[in-house]
Amino acid sequence: MSVTEFDALINSLLALYPKETNCRMYNLLDSHDTARFLFECGGDKKLLKLAVAFQMAYPGCPAIFYGDEIGLSGENDPGCRLAMEWAEDRQDAELYKWYQQLIKIRLSFRTLTSGDYRTVVCDDAANVYCFSRSLGEEKTLIFMNASANEWNRTAPCPAWATHTTEITLDRSDRDIQSSSRTDKAFLTDNQTSM
């Protein structure tokens, strides 16, 4: 699916219901009735991380199926219903931390829990997607790069993005980094920015 097709699908789903309903939608990547998302990604945890970042920034109520946060994988029934892995040495601690950090970010910005959703960039060639969430004067701009390549283009940043707090979700093993900027928010490397 191209970025443009993804955007069309996402916006068609948002158009089905009023904003109040969309803000309460149960948003999940997988469940007891589907193959686990990590299994569908062929075990690629970078794709799972990107999907979780989108899930936490998208309107609605993100739902985490038990075990996704520690790397459980499995095909549809019965693989999706495997027992929880309780032995910490068999859990993916880095993935668990990723989930914790994204949940913390979501709860720190009212825009991510209640804001309007608007597409800003759909770059099919680069596999980059950008959208904004806004609520009153608070606005959040989210860049997502699904490519393995750096994205060094200039985005048509909204006029309100003259002062931002940039939170970078690096696709490596490093922590989320936060910094305040007074210039416009542009993605300049292979990262997902919120």
HUKAPE-V64804 format. One line per field, one symbol per residue. ss: DSSP state (H for helix, E for strand, - for the rest). psi: psi as a letter, one per 40 degrees, with the letter a starting at -180 (. if undefined). A space follows every 50 residues. Layout:
ss = ???
psi = ???
This chain:
ss = --HHHHHHHHHHHHH---HHHH---EEE--------HHHH----HHHHHH HHHHHHH---EEE----HHH--------HHH------HHH--HHHHHHHH HHHHHHHH-HHHHH-EEEEEEEE----EEEEEEEE--EEEEEEEE----- -------------EEEEEEE------EEEEE---------EEE-
psi = hiddddddddddddediiddddeeihhidiaeeiiiddddefehdddddd dddddeeiiahhhhhhddeeeiiiiihedefiiihehdeeigdddddddd ddddddeehddedeiihhhdhhgddefhhhiihihbehihhhhhheieii hfihighidefdhihhhhgheaeiihihiiieaihiheagihh.
